[in-house]
Amino acid sequence: MSILLSLQGAIGQGILWGIMALGIYLTFRVLDIADLSVDGSFATGGAVCAISIINGIHPLIAIILATLSGFAAGFITGFLHTKCKMPAILAGILTQLALYSIN
């Protein structure tokens, strides 16, 4: 029975890390931009979802809030890159470090 519980945990982590790997793949290969803010926005989405659920918000609404926080992180990275004329790698690193500090 314990092997089934271990397998369930491993599959759950694999699915979650796979989603983050897709985000990194899209930015590196498809968009040809080194955007490192994916790691920070992934953790921020998890933190927003967890805090929302702890405070009594319905889990589906918590997931929507977590998605919106990821959108906001991407917007900040894009704003730094386009309007502030920062290189994409620097904007991504700056956003990632800011999100790690917030989390």
Secondary structure, 3 states (H helix, E strand, C coil): CHHHHHHHHHHHHHHHHHHHHHHHHHHHHHCCCCCCHHHHHHHHHHHHHHHHHHCCCCHHHHHHHHHHHHHHHHHHHHHHHHCCCCCHHHHHHHHHHHHHHHC
